[in-house]
Amino acid sequence: MTGRTGEIFITYHTSNEEHAIDIVNVASLETKVRDRMEKGAFGYIRGGAEDEWTMRENTRSFQSKKIYPRVLKGIDHADLRTSLWDLALDTPIIQAPSAAQGLAHEKGEVDTAIGVARSGSIFSISTYANTSITDAAAAAPGAPQFFQLYMSKDDGFNSFIVGEAIQAGAKAIILTVDSTLGGYREEDIVNKFQFPLPMPNLAAYSTANGAGTGKGIAEIYANAKQGIVLSDIVKIKNMSQLPVFVKGIQAPADAEAAIAAGADGIWVSNHGGRQLDGGPASFECLPKVAEAVHKRVPIVFDSGVRRGEHVFKALASGADLVAIGRPVIYGLNLGGAAGVQSVFEHLNKELSITMQLAGTKTIDDVKNTTLVD
């Protein structure tokens, strides 16, 4: 496939396959995908900020807590079903919004939406997707979808894009507040990475055919609102008449402030270690944020999840739902919609085993579990 970078056409390799994939563990998918993708595209998806210390800590930090095996409870299988508001879900694992999925697969967000819907979960589309909000929604009619808003300096764009999400049937807006600019991602700099594909949600407003093509991440973020404030939560709520999750919360004080300002949900995340390096792992922050939230609004957690055990520990630490990002994109590259579904199925399998061995039959049981140091 070819795309324009500045005035130069480049060729990059993506996938158009759809088939289930064999997974021994989710972490191993990264190596399988590395040789299948153009170097710059893979680096953009895989990479983190600066030395990538926080990115690595996101996964390592789950080792800081342990799960007591519990026995003699008569549990012969686990029930992963749960809900968010009036949305019934087959799993507590949802998809974290991720930009530019056309880098991984020719059908991009369309196949991700299909794979997530087949898994009985929630798909979230990014402002910076390679698929329009409308097309992604049409790919999985009736399945719950959220829209991730990167606020623009241009309120006209914010109103337009939120309107598109409403028209497409979005169930909530994810207001991302930790990305007023891009983190210092050295892999993108070394690879001189620029997006080779258009971003239709930008192009639809600007009428600039192929908006986003040939731009680096810094140029994309240059249009983002650099000074997001608490009143923006109410602005988006009023604009959309939809629940608003505030994504990128790590400090308990920020959770308190967001709820006081009208947030309908808190999304604990450090953007998968792609923004501030040297910050704490997302999992380290979760218990204190959950304590501050005190069940007033639902909590979604992401960053570093690679095992069903990690999902269990996040739920036991205060999360209501757990989101996965890079593993979904790797599954998309390896098998399209069926590959995405395979990732969910594998993590559900690991979570089910962990739940039964921990003596927890339901997701509510997991949430009432006390982990040990």
Secondary structure, 3 states (H helix, E strand, C coil): CEEEECCEEEECCCECCCCCCCCCCHHHHHHHHHCCCCHHHHHHHHCCCCCCHHHHHHHHHHHHCECCCCCCCCCCCCECCEEECCEEECCCEEECCCCCHHHCECCHHHHHHHHHHHCCCCEEEECCCCCCHHHHHHHCCCCCEEEEECCECCHHHHHHHHHHHHHCCCCEEEEECCCCCCCCCHHHHHCCCCCCCCCHHHHHHHCCCCCCCCCCHHHHHCCECCCCCCHHHHHHHHHHCCCEEEEEECCHHHHHHHHHCCCCEEEECCHHHCCCCCCCCHHHHHHHHHHHHCCCCCEEECCCCCCHHHHHHHHHCCCCEEEECHHHHHHHHHHHHHHHHHHHHHHHHHHHHHHHHCCCCEHHHHHCCCCEC
